[in-house]
């Protein structure tokens, strides 16, 4: 399952000097508890290089600010998808670099026994997983913010046409809406119409 923060106008990040304050200013008790529940359900965290580098700088030093979440983040097994990171570049504990074919790496992780595989941030990685049919769920945490000119990376940059099925919605802290989607294979929209026709005729 991948989880991405999203602005109302479709951005997953802002410009570097903004430092993601549009996200941190909106994180209340419900959002924090939701994130903890998701992280406890996983035993592997899959990350792209940029997200890994940001997390590796922050979470090892965050025990005083958010001890429970920091402990989970630091202890969980982490797999970084990167062709440029060297083993000596990876200093965050319980982390390894996956340099091989993405489909083979992720398929092997999914076949292994254990709990969920979580993907946090890593917009380019999420796009690659969706394109290859490797992502089971995509959660967008929609924050009531329009980034406009300060928007950085758009969530769906580079996507081909993709069908999604809405599985669930959750409202957190009376302002953040979680849209929980299941990516569908090609023709998914047609499959939905077929199911609707079958229901109507039964």
C-alpha positions in Angstrom: 0.0 0.0 0.0 1.3 3.4 -0.9 0.3 6.6 0.9 0.9 10.1 -0.5 0.0 13.5 0.9 -1.8 15.5 -1.7 -2.9 19.1 -2.1 -6.3 19.9 -3.5 -4.7 20.9 -6.8 -2.9 17.7 -7.1 0.7 18.2 -5.8 2.6 15.8 -3.7 5.4 18.3 -2.8 6.2 22.0 -2.8 9.2 24.0 -3.8 12.3 23.2 -1.7 12.3 26.3 0.3 8.7 25.7 1.5 9.8 22.6 3.5 6.4 20.9 3.2 4.8 23.1 5.8 1.5 22.6 4.0 1.6 19.1 5.3 3.2 19.5 8.8 0.8 22.3 9.7 -2.2 20.0 9.0 -1.1 16.9 11.0 -3.4 16.5 14.0 -4.2 13.7 16.4 -6.2 11.7 13.9 -3.7 11.9 11.1 -0.9 10.8 13.5 -3.0 7.9 14.8 -3.9 6.9 11.2 -0.2 6.8 10.2 0.7 4.8 13.3 -1.9 2.2 12.5 -0.7 1.8 9.0 2.9 1.5 10.0 2.2 -1.1 12.7 0.4 -3.2 10.0 3.6 -3.3 7.9 7.0 -5.0 8.3 8.7 -3.5 5.2 9.0 0.0 4.0 9.7 0.6 0.3 11.2 3.9 -0.5 12.7 5.8 -3.5 16.1 7.5 -3.1 14.9 11.0 -2.5 12.4 10.0 0.2 14.9 7.7 1.8 17.5 10.5 2.1 15.0 12.8 3.7 13.8 10.2 6.1 17.3 9.0 7.0 18.2 12.5 8.0 15.1 13.1 10.1 13.9 9.9 11.9 17.1 8.7 13.6 17.0 12.1 15.5 13.3 12.3 16.1 13.0 10.2 19.2 12.3 13.2 21.4 9.7 14.7 19.1 7.7 11.6 18.2 9.1 8.6 20.1 6.6 5.9 19.1 6.5 6.7 15.4 10.3 7.2 15.3 10.9 3.8 17.0 8.7 2.1 14.3 10.4 3.9 11.5 13.9 3.2 12.7 13.2 -0.5 13.4 11.2 -1.5 10.4 13.0 -3.2 7.5 13.6 -0.6 4.7 14.2 -1.3 1.0 15.5 1.6 -1.1 14.9 1.4 -4.8 17.9 3.1 -6.4 20.5 2.5 -9.1 22.8 5.3 -7.8 23.0 4.7 -4.0 26.0 2.7 -2.9 26.0 0.4 0.1 28.2 2.8 2.0 25.7 5.6 1.4 23.1 3.8 3.4 23.5 4.5 7.1 19.9 4.2 8.5 19.6 0.9 10.3 17.7 -2.0 8.8 18.1 -0.7 5.3 19.2 -2.3 2.1 19.4 -1.1 -1.5 17.5 -2.8 -4.3 19.2 -2.2 -7.6 17.7 -5.0 -9.6 14.6 -5.1 -11.8 11.8 -3.4 -10.0 9.1 -6.0 -10.8 11.4 -8.9 -9.7 12.4 -7.1 -6.4 8.8 -6.2 -5.5 7.4 -9.6 -6.5 9.9 -11.3 -4.3 8.9 -9.0 -1.3 5.3 -9.8 -1.9 5.9 -13.5 -2.0 7.8 -13.5 1.3 5.8 -14.2 4.5 5.1 -11.3 6.7 2.8 -8.2 7.1 2.1 -5.4 4.6 4.6 -3.6 2.4 4.2 0.1 2.9 5.3 2.8 0.4 5.7 6.3 1.8 6.1 9.3 -0.3 8.3 8.4 -3.3 6.0 9.7 -6.1 8.2 8.4 -8.9 8.4 4.9 -7.4 4.6 4.8 -6.9 4.1 5.7 -10.5 6.4 2.9 -11.6 4.6 0.4 -9.3 1.2 1.4 -10.7 2.5 1.2 -14.3 3.7 -2.4 -13.7 0.6 -3.5 -11.9 2.5 -4.1 -8.6 0.6 -1.7 -6.3 -2.5 -3.1 -4.5 -3.7 0.1 -2.9 -3.1 3.8 -3.3 -4.1 6.2 -0.5 -4.2 9.9 -1.1 -4.4 12.0 2.1 -6.0 15.1 0.6 -5.1 18.3 2.6 -7.3 21.4 2.3 -4.5 23.4 0.7 -4.1 24.8 -2.9 -0.4 25.1 -3.6 -0.7 26.9 -6.9 2.7 28.4 -8.0 4.5 26.9 -5.0 3.5 23.4 -6.1 6.5 21.1 -6.9 5.9 17.5 -8.0 2.4 16.7 -9.3 1.1 13.4 -8.1 0.2 12.0 -11.5 3.0 13.4 -13.6 4.0 10.9 -16.3 1.0 8.5 -15.8 -0.7 6.9 -18.7 -4.5 6.6 -18.4 -5.1 4.6 -15.2 -8.4 3.4 -13.8 -8.9 3.4 -10.0 -11.6 1.9 -7.8 -12.5 3.9 -4.7 -12.4 1.4 -1.8 -12.9 3.7 1.2 -12.9 7.3 2.4 -12.0 8.6 5.8 -12.0 12.1 7.3 -9.3 12.9 9.8 -9.2 15.9 12.1 -12.3 17.3 10.3 -10.1 18.5 7.4 -7.9 15.7 5.9 -9.8 13.3 3.5 -8.2 9.9 2.9 -9.1 8.5 -0.5 -8.3 4.8 -0.6 -8.0 3.5 -4.2 -7.4 0.2 -5.8 -5.5 0.5 -9.1 -7.2 -1.5 -11.8 -5.7 -3.4 -14.7 -6.3 -2.1 -18.2 -10.0 -2.2 -18.9 -10.9 -1.8 -15.3 -13.4 0.9 -16.0 -15.1 -1.4 -18.5 -15.1 -4.2 -15.9 -17.0 -1.8 -13.5 -19.6 -1.1 -16.1 -20.0 -4.9 -16.8 -20.5 -5.5 -13.0 -23.1 -2.8 -12.8 -25.0 -4.2 -15.8 -25.0 -7.7 -14.2 -26.3 -6.3 -10.9 -29.1 -4.5 -12.7 -30.2 -7.6 -14.7 -30.1 -9.9 -11.6 
